[in-house]
């Protein structure tokens, strides 16, 4: 077999393997991320620091290795908190883990959100969205997105009225 033919066969095999590998990666279901808890941390001056606990669930039939993550939390469509973590681990197939991510919140962002809640009509809940990326093997890591609602105590509203069916904290 000539060298030229060997190189051609090798190139075709590599292309087939790479194409198959990309197809496998693209068929993965996205990870599910749930806000599991929030704890206060020591802040600096004009920031508040919180330790956000995120439950990450892998709905795939293959484990997912990660070695860091970045997170952004938006409240009512506005950026509220951001954070990064160098946590590393492996999500087992059809498994879950909790990752702690320290986040920073500017007091100006908190003040803006508080003013909006007090001056506008809200019914006991604030919609939030968490987006981020698990870093790991591969070109771009695994991106995630999760949405929910924060339920606020009725004492902070002018009328003291709550949304119908909204539970008390």
N, C-alpha and C positions, 0 to 999 in steps of 0.2 A: 504494500500500500504506500502510495506516495505521501510525502510530507504535506503537500497541498491538500490532498483528500482528507488526511487525518485532521488538519486544522479546520476544514469545512465541517466535518462530522462533529468535532468538538464544539464548534460555534453553534451548530444547530441544536445539539444536546443542551448546551448552556442556555440558549434562548428558550427552549421548551421548559427547562427547570425554572428559570426566572419568571416566565409567564405564568406557570402553574403556581408558583409561590405568591405572586401578586394577586392572583385570583383567590387564593385561600385567605389572604389578609383582608381583601375587600369584602368577603362574605361573612366576616365576623359581625355579630350583633354588638351594638354599642354597650358599654358598661353602664350600669345604673348607679347613680350617686345620690345618697340620701343624707340630709343634714341630721346627724345623730345627737349633737350636743354642742354647747358653747360654754367656755369657762374664761373668766377674766385673767389677763396677764399684766405684768408691769409695763406701763407705757412711758413715753417721753413727751413732756411738754404739751404740744398740740395734737397728740395722737392718743388713741385708745387701742390697746392690743388685746386680742382675744385668741384663745385656742379653739379653733373650730374642729369638731370631730366629724369626719365624713365616713359613712359606711359605703364601701365600694363593692358592688356585686358584679360578678363575672357570669353572664348567662351563656357562655360559650363552652364548647366541648374540649377546649384546649386551655392550659394555664396561661396566665398573662404576667410576665415579669415586668417590674417597673423599678426605676431608680431616681425618683424625684417627681414632684408635681407642682403645678402652678394653679392658682384659684382666683377667680374674681366673683364677687357677689354684688348684684345689682338689686336695688329696692325701688319699686315703682319705676323701672326703666332707667334709673340713674346709678352710676357706679357708686358703691357704698364701701366695700372693703376689698383688699387684695392681699395675697400672701403666696409664699412659696415654701416648700419643704424638700429636704434632701432624703426623705424617708425612702427606703428601698424594701422590696419584698416581692412576693409572688402570689397572685390571686389564683387559687386552685380552680380547676375546671368546675363550673357550676358552684363556685364558692364565693366567700365574701371576707372582707377584712375592714377594720376601722383604721383610718389614717388621721393623725393629728397634724393640722396645718395652722401655724401662727399667722394671723392676719392683722393688718393695720387699718385703722379707720381714722380719718381726719376729723377733728372736732367740728370743722366747718361743714363737712358732709352730714354729720349728725345733726347739727343745728339747722341746716337746710331741710332735712327730712322732717325734723320735729316741727318746724314752722309750717311746712306743708300740711302735716297731719292736723295741727291745731287750727289753721285758717281755712282749710278746705273740708268738704264733707266726706268723711270716711266712715265706714260702717264696721269698724272693729278688726279689719284685716289689712295687711299690706302685702301685695304680691312681691315675691322675690325670685331671682333666677341665679343659679350658680353655674358658671362655666369654667372650664379649665382643661388641663392636659396632663396625662400621666406620661412621663418620659420613660423611654425604654428602648429595647432593640427595634430597629426599623427607622425609617426616615423621619417620620413626624410624630411618633408616639401615638397615644390614644386620646382623642378629644372627648369631652363629656359635657352634658348640659342637663340641668335639673331645675324644676320649677316647683313652687309651693306658695303658701301664704303664712305670714306671721300673724298670730292672733294677739291683739293688743288689749290691755285691761280697759274697762269702760271708764275708769276714773280720769283718763287723759282726754276724753272727749268733752266738749262744752256741754252737750245735751245729756251726757251720761248714758245715752241709748246705745245698744249693741245691735249688731246685725241679727236678724231673725235666725235662730238656730246656732249662733256662734257661742261656743262654750266659754265659761269663765276660766281664767288662769288661777 
